[in-house]
Amino acid sequence: MLPRSILTIFALAVGTAASAITRANVTCTNPVIRKEWRELTNAEKAEYIRAAVCLRGLPKAKYADIDAVTTRMDDLVYSHFALNTQIHFVANFLPWHRWYVKLHEDLLRTECGFTGSQPYWDWSIDADAKDMPNSPLFDPVTGFGGDGKRTDSYEPGFQRCVVDGPFANTNLTLAMGWPDMNESGNRLHCFTREFNGGEGNDENGDIIIGEMQVGAYNSAVMNTIYAFDKFPDMVNMLEGLPHAQIHSVIFGDMGPATSPNEPLFFLHHANVDRAWAKWQGRNATRLADYAGFQDSDRTIPASITDAMPILELGDTEPIVKDYMDIQAGPLCYTYSSM
C-alpha cells in the first residue's frame, strides 16, 4: 500500500530573489471578497455547489483527441494531470494554481451562471479543534458529503464511494484518473474519498482515521510558514506540509494528479492561495519575491517573467509576474481573513 504521508517528497530549491515586479496597468478598486465556507449563508453554499455540479455536467470544450475527457470539468482535470511535474514542487506552484483557481471561478460564472465568489476552506480551524473528520465541509446537506464507504459492488472502481452529499456516487461517475495511486490510467469510477490518519489499518482491516494528521496543517504550522522571510523557504513548507497533507488525509480522488476531480480541491487551493497572499501582505518586496527552479531537477532557474504552461486551457500562456498580486493585473479579489 502506498504510504499515506507524502511529507518526504517536498523540495523546492532556494534561488536568487527576483527583481522588482512590473504590474499590469489594470486598476482594482472593488476587489471581490472570497469567504471561508463557514462564513457563507446556506443560500450562498447552495449556489456554489449548484454551479460546481453544473460544470461537471457540461460537455468538454478541449482535448478532442483525449477520450477520457468528457466534461468541462475534465478539461481542467486533464490539464492538471498532464502538467503535474511542471506545476508541483517547482517555483510556479503558487502562481500557477492561483491562475487555475481563478479560471475555475470564471468558468463557474460564465458557463454556469454562478453569482458568488470562490470560497476557501481554512482547514487550520478544523485542525486546531482536532476534529477534522467532522468538519462542516463534509456535511451531507450544507457541505460536500463525507468519507467514502464500502459498497456492495464487485466492480473495480465502485467498491468505495462517497454515498452522501451533492457529489455522491449516484450523482457523479468520473472518467478521468483512478483513485489508486499504485495504478495508472483512466477508468470509470465513482467519486471516492478515503479518510486516513496515516496510521495504516486496524485489526479488522479498516483504515485508522484518527485525527487525520492535524499537526501538519494547524495554526502553529501556518504561523511557522508566515514567519519565513523568503519565497523559496515559505513555499517549500506550504506546498510540502499543509498542502500535501490535505491531499493525503482525504485521499481517494484527492490523492493522484487528477485531484481536481475532488470538489474540495478548489476550496483547498483557494486557502493555499490565501496563505500566500497573507504572507505577501501586499508588500512591494514580497510581491516581487519569486525564485527557485522551473524543473524538479533544479537545472533551469525560475524568473518572474516566465510563462506558465496551460496546454489547451487558454490561447496565451499566463506570465508569473501578472499573478503575483491578487489586486492587480488580471486579478481583483481579496480574502475575508488575511
C-alpha positions as CSV (number, residue, x, y, z in Angstrom):
1,M,0.0,0.0,0.0
2,L,1.3,3.5,-0.8
3,P,2.3,5.3,2.3
4,R,-0.3,7.9,3.3
5,S,2.2,10.6,4.3
6,I,3.9,12.4,1.5
7,L,5.9,14.7,3.7
8,T,9.2,13.4,2.4
9,I,8.6,14.4,-1.2
10,F,8.7,18.2,-0.9
11,A,11.7,20.0,-2.1
12,L,11.8,23.4,-3.8
13,A,15.2,24.8,-4.1
14,V,16.2,28.3,-2.9
15,G,17.1,30.5,-5.8
16,T,18.0,34.1,-6.3
17,A,15.4,36.8,-5.4
18,A,13.6,38.3,-8.4
19,S,13.8,41.9,-9.4
20,A,11.0,44.4,-8.8
21,I,7.7,43.4,-10.2
22,T,6.2,45.2,-13.2
23,R,2.4,45.4,-12.7
24,A,-0.2,45.4,-15.5
25,N,-2.0,48.6,-16.0
26,V,-5.3,47.5,-14.6
27,T,-6.9,49.2,-11.6
28,C,-8.6,47.1,-8.9
29,T,-10.8,49.4,-6.9
30,N,-13.5,47.0,-5.7
31,P,-12.0,43.6,-5.1
32,V,-14.3,40.6,-4.8
33,I,-14.2,39.0,-1.3
34,R,-13.6,35.3,-1.1
35,K,-15.1,34.0,2.1
36,E,-14.4,30.9,4.2
37,W,-17.0,28.2,3.7
38,R,-18.4,28.7,7.3
39,E,-19.0,32.4,6.6
40,L,-21.4,31.7,3.7
41,T,-25.1,31.6,4.1
42,N,-26.9,28.4,3.3
43,A,-28.1,30.0,0.1
44,E,-24.6,31.0,-0.9
45,K,-23.3,27.5,-0.2
46,A,-26.1,26.0,-2.3
47,E,-25.3,28.4,-5.1
48,Y,-21.7,27.4,-5.2
49,I,-22.5,23.7,-5.1
50,R,-25.1,24.1,-7.9
51,A,-22.5,25.8,-10.1
52,A,-19.8,23.1,-9.3
53,V,-22.3,20.4,-10.2
54,C,-23.2,22.2,-13.3
55,L,-19.6,22.4,-14.6
56,R,-19.3,18.7,-14.2
57,G,-22.3,18.2,-16.4
58,L,-21.3,20.3,-19.3
59,P,-19.6,18.7,-22.3
60,K,-15.9,19.2,-22.8
61,A,-14.6,22.1,-24.9
62,K,-11.0,21.0,-25.2
63,Y,-8.8,17.9,-25.8
64,A,-10.8,16.4,-28.7
65,D,-8.3,13.6,-29.0
66,I,-8.4,12.5,-25.4
67,D,-11.3,10.0,-25.0
68,A,-11.3,10.1,-21.2
69,V,-12.0,13.8,-21.2
70,T,-15.8,14.0,-21.5
71,T,-16.9,17.0,-19.4
72,R,-16.0,20.7,-19.0
73,M,-14.5,19.8,-15.6
74,D,-12.4,17.1,-17.2
75,D,-10.8,19.8,-19.3
76,L,-9.4,21.2,-16.1
77,V,-8.6,17.8,-14.5
78,Y,-6.7,16.6,-17.5
79,S,-4.6,19.8,-17.7
80,H,-3.7,19.5,-14.1
81,F,-2.8,15.8,-14.6
82,A,-0.8,16.3,-17.8
83,L,1.2,19.2,-16.3
84,N,1.8,17.5,-13.0
85,T,5.6,17.7,-12.8
86,Q,5.6,21.2,-14.3
87,I,3.4,22.7,-11.7
88,H,4.3,20.9,-8.4
89,F,7.5,21.2,-6.4
90,V,8.7,23.8,-8.8
91,A,8.7,27.6,-8.4
92,N,5.5,28.2,-10.3
93,F,3.4,26.1,-7.9
94,L,1.7,29.1,-6.3
95,P,1.2,31.4,-9.2
96,W,0.0,28.6,-11.5
97,H,-2.6,27.4,-9.0
98,R,-3.6,31.0,-8.4
99,W,-4.3,31.3,-12.1
100,Y,-6.0,27.9,-12.1
101,V,-8.4,28.6,-9.3
102,K,-9.3,31.9,-10.9
103,L,-10.0,30.1,-14.2
104,H,-12.3,27.7,-12.3
105,E,-14.1,30.6,-10.7
106,D,-14.5,32.3,-14.1
107,L,-15.9,29.2,-15.7
108,L,-18.5,28.8,-12.9
109,R,-19.6,32.3,-13.7
110,T,-19.6,32.4,-17.4
111,E,-20.7,28.8,-18.1
112,C,-22.9,28.0,-15.1
113,G,-24.3,31.4,-14.1
114,F,-22.5,31.5,-10.7
115,T,-23.3,34.7,-8.8
116,G,-20.8,34.4,-6.0
117,S,-17.0,34.2,-5.5
118,Q,-14.7,31.2,-4.9
119,P,-14.9,30.2,-1.3
120,Y,-11.9,28.8,0.6
121,W,-11.6,26.2,3.3
122,D,-9.4,27.2,6.3
123,W,-8.5,23.7,7.4
124,S,-6.5,25.1,10.3
125,I,-9.8,25.7,12.0
126,D,-10.6,22.0,11.9
127,A,-7.1,21.1,12.8
128,D,-7.0,23.4,15.9
129,A,-10.3,21.8,17.0
130,K,-8.8,18.3,16.4
131,D,-12.0,17.4,14.7
132,M,-11.1,17.2,11.0
133,P,-13.4,14.2,10.2
134,N,-16.4,16.2,11.4
135,S,-15.6,19.4,9.5
136,P,-18.8,21.2,8.3
137,L,-17.2,20.9,4.8
138,F,-18.2,17.2,5.0
139,D,-21.8,17.9,5.9
140,P,-24.1,16.0,3.5
141,V,-26.6,18.9,3.3
142,T,-24.7,22.1,3.6
143,G,-21.3,20.7,2.5
144,F,-19.7,18.3,0.1
145,G,-20.6,15.0,1.7
146,G,-18.4,12.8,3.8
147,D,-15.9,9.9,3.7
148,G,-16.2,7.1,1.1
149,K,-18.0,4.0,2.2
150,R,-17.7,0.4,1.2
151,T,-20.4,-0.6,-1.3
152,D,-21.9,-3.9,-2.3
153,S,-20.4,-3.6,-5.7
154,Y,-17.8,-6.1,-7.0
155,E,-17.0,-3.8,-9.9
156,P,-13.5,-2.2,-9.6
157,G,-13.8,1.5,-9.1
158,F,-17.2,1.3,-7.5
159,Q,-16.3,-0.6,-4.3
160,R,-15.7,2.5,-2.1
161,C,-17.8,5.6,-2.9
162,V,-18.9,8.9,-1.4
163,V,-22.6,8.0,-0.7
164,D,-24.0,11.3,0.6
165,G,-24.0,14.9,-0.4
166,P,-24.3,16.6,-3.8
167,F,-21.4,14.6,-5.4
168,A,-22.5,11.1,-4.2
169,N,-21.8,8.1,-6.4
170,T,-25.4,8.2,-7.6
171,N,-24.8,11.7,-9.0
172,L,-21.2,11.6,-10.2
173,T,-19.3,9.0,-12.2
174,L,-15.7,10.0,-13.2
175,A,-13.9,9.1,-16.3
176,M,-10.6,10.8,-15.6
177,G,-8.0,9.2,-13.4
178,W,-8.2,6.4,-10.9
179,P,-8.2,6.7,-7.1
180,D,-5.4,4.2,-6.7
181,M,-2.0,5.8,-6.9
182,N,-0.4,2.5,-7.5
183,E,-2.2,2.0,-10.8
184,S,-2.0,4.5,-13.7
185,G,-4.5,5.1,-16.4
186,N,-8.1,6.3,-16.7
187,R,-11.1,4.2,-15.7
188,L,-14.7,4.8,-14.9
189,H,-15.1,5.0,-11.2
190,C,-17.3,6.6,-8.6
191,F,-16.3,9.7,-6.7
192,T,-14.4,8.4,-3.7
193,R,-12.6,9.6,-0.5
194,E,-10.6,7.5,1.9
195,F,-10.1,9.5,5.1
196,N,-7.0,8.3,7.0
197,G,-4.6,9.3,9.7
198,G,-1.5,7.9,8.1
199,E,-1.5,5.0,10.6
200,G,-2.5,2.1,8.4
201,N,-5.3,-0.3,9.1
202,D,-6.8,-1.7,12.3
203,E,-7.1,-5.4,13.2
204,N,-10.3,-5.6,11.1
205,G,-8.5,-4.1,8.0
206,D,-10.3,-0.8,8.3
207,I,-8.4,2.4,7.8
208,I,-7.5,4.2,11.0
209,I,-8.8,7.7,10.6
210,G,-7.8,9.2,13.9
211,E,-7.2,13.0,13.9
212,M,-6.2,12.9,10.2
213,Q,-2.7,14.3,11.0
214,V,-4.0,17.7,12.1
215,G,-0.5,18.6,13.4
216,A,0.5,19.1,9.7
217,Y,-1.9,21.9,9.0
218,N,-2.9,23.6,12.3
219,S,-2.3,27.2,13.2
220,A,1.1,26.5,14.6
221,V,2.3,25.2,11.2
222,M,0.8,28.1,9.4
223,N,2.4,30.6,11.7
224,T,5.8,28.9,11.0
225,I,5.1,29.4,7.3
226,Y,4.2,33.0,7.7
227,A,7.4,33.6,9.6
228,F,9.7,32.8,6.7
229,D,11.5,35.7,5.1
230,K,12.0,34.4,1.6
231,F,9.6,32.9,-1.0
232,P,11.5,29.6,-1.6
233,D,11.5,28.7,2.1
234,M,7.9,29.7,2.5
235,V,6.6,27.8,-0.5
236,N,8.7,24.8,0.3
237,M,6.9,24.3,3.6
238,L,3.5,25.4,2.4
239,E,3.4,23.0,-0.5
240,G,5.1,20.1,1.2
241,L,3.3,20.1,4.6
242,P,-0.2,21.5,4.9
243,H,-1.0,21.5,1.2
244,A,0.3,17.9,0.6
245,Q,-1.2,16.5,3.8
246,I,-4.7,17.7,3.0
247,H,-4.5,15.7,-0.3
248,S,-3.1,12.8,1.6
249,V,-5.6,12.5,4.5
250,I,-8.6,12.9,2.3
251,F,-7.2,10.6,-0.3
252,G,-9.3,8.8,-2.8
253,D,-9.8,11.1,-5.8
254,M,-7.9,13.8,-3.8
255,G,-4.7,11.7,-3.9
256,P,-3.5,11.4,-7.5
257,A,-2.7,14.2,-10.0
258,T,-6.3,14.1,-11.2
259,S,-7.2,15.6,-7.8
260,P,-9.4,18.4,-9.2
261,N,-11.9,15.5,-9.5
262,E,-12.4,16.2,-5.8
263,P,-14.8,19.2,-5.5
264,L,-12.9,20.4,-2.3
265,F,-9.8,20.8,-4.4
266,F,-10.7,24.4,-5.3
267,L,-11.6,25.4,-1.8
268,H,-8.3,23.8,-0.6
269,H,-6.2,25.6,-3.1
270,A,-8.0,28.9,-2.5
271,N,-6.8,28.6,1.1
272,V,-3.3,27.8,-0.1
273,D,-3.5,30.9,-2.2
274,R,-4.9,32.9,0.7
275,A,-1.8,31.7,2.8
276,W,0.5,33.0,0.1
277,A,-1.4,36.3,-0.2
278,K,-1.3,36.7,3.6
279,W,2.5,36.1,3.6
280,Q,2.9,38.6,0.7
281,G,0.9,41.2,2.7
282,R,0.7,43.4,-0.4
283,N,4.2,44.4,0.5
284,A,6.1,45.6,-2.6
285,T,9.2,43.5,-1.8
286,R,7.2,40.3,-1.3
287,L,5.0,40.9,-4.3
288,A,8.3,40.6,-6.3
289,D,9.8,37.8,-4.3
290,Y,9.8,34.8,-6.6
291,A,12.7,32.4,-7.0
292,G,13.6,28.7,-7.4
293,F,13.6,26.4,-10.4
294,Q,11.3,25.7,-13.3
295,D,12.0,21.9,-13.2
296,S,12.2,19.3,-10.5
297,D,15.8,18.5,-11.4
298,R,16.7,22.1,-10.4
299,T,18.5,22.9,-13.7
300,I,16.5,25.8,-15.0
301,P,16.4,28.9,-12.8
302,A,12.9,30.4,-12.5
303,S,12.2,34.0,-13.3
304,I,9.2,36.3,-12.6
305,T,8.9,36.8,-16.3
306,D,8.4,33.1,-17.0
307,A,5.3,31.9,-18.9
308,M,3.3,29.2,-17.2
309,P,2.1,26.1,-19.2
310,I,-1.6,25.7,-19.6
311,L,-2.0,23.3,-22.6
312,E,-5.4,23.9,-24.2
313,L,-6.9,25.9,-21.3
314,G,-6.2,29.2,-23.0
315,D,-4.8,30.9,-26.1
316,T,-1.9,32.6,-24.3
317,E,0.3,31.3,-21.5
318,P,0.0,33.5,-18.4
319,I,3.1,35.2,-17.1
320,V,4.1,34.7,-13.5
321,K,4.5,38.5,-12.7
322,D,0.9,39.1,-13.6
323,Y,-0.2,36.6,-10.9
324,M,1.9,37.9,-8.0
325,D,-0.7,40.4,-6.7
326,I,-4.3,39.4,-6.1
327,Q,-5.4,43.0,-6.5
328,A,-3.5,43.9,-9.7
329,G,-3.2,42.8,-13.3
330,P,-5.9,40.3,-14.3
331,L,-6.9,39.7,-10.7
332,C,-9.1,41.7,-8.4
333,Y,-10.0,39.9,-5.3
334,T,-9.2,39.5,-1.6
335,Y,-9.9,37.2,1.3
336,S,-12.2,37.7,4.2
337,S,-9.3,36.8,6.6
338,M,-5.8,37.9,5.8
